[in-house]
Amino acid sequence: QEEQNKKLFQVKDTPVQSLLLHDATGRTFAFKCSDLEAKLCKPGDNSKWEMEQPSKLKADDANVNALLSALNNLNINETIDLKDETPEKRAALIKEYGLDPASLALPSAKRIDVQTPSGRTILHLGLNHPIGESIFGIASGADGKPDDSKIYLVPTFFKANFEHDLTYWRDKKLMTVAAHEIEGFKLSGAKAKLSGERKDGLWTLNNEVSGDIENIDNVLTAASYLSAKDFVSNSKTDAKAKSVLQGAKPVLTLTLQK
């Protein structure tokens, strides 16, 4: 019970419907759970997520699930109780912590917004504590109005969640097929032009020779897990994509058949 009292986000046994993260550069990343019907989207679940902002994209499920686990594991270092302070003193302290209304309205103000069936919790982060590894934080409920009677000291390491770009949060897998679903392939490159067909678990190459099962499966597994490092454009037909591809020559062509 004492450990639970240190947790601002009570998400251990509650599905999370949506997450919104606003970082210091003014970027907003919003995610929506795709597995609510299966009662997933709890910490530790292998849940699927969709990105709602800044673009509608499939999210990187592993990274969003890691963020959800970070919220579940977040323990508040200490709570500063301001309810007995005068309104003037309370306002002065909150401004000193970087959590006054003017600071929270800045484009660079960091916050994370968590929506569950039982309610909504928003954590706003302010300035670093001058002593110790903590950041001043203040929480809001469903109405979005900060509760200025409590100030939280949030562990500094938590702000690492606000330092990722769009590539980190979006799905980066290039293939939508699993290795075990592949029944045939064609490979065309500088060293080989060949085709393979799988029947009863065995591979035949170019319709005549037996394939090395281990080597072929290694290649196909690597292809099925292949992920992009970055994205030049979301459309291969726009001007930016065409300029990058201009003069490029195919090095390898791999065709997979389910």
Secondary structure, DSSP 8 states (H G I E B T S, - for coil): -HHHHT-S---SSS---EEEEE-TTS-EEEEEES-TTTT--STT----EEEEESS-EEB-HHHHHHHHHHHHH---SEEEE-TTS-HHHHHHHHHHTT-SHHHHTSTT-EEEEEEETTEEEEEEEEEE-SSSSEEEEEEE-TT--B-TTEEEEEEGGGGGGGS--HHHHB--BS----GGG--EEEEEESS-EEEEEEETTEEEETTTEE--HHHHHHHHHHHHT-B-S--S-S-TTSHHHHHHHTT----EEEEEE-
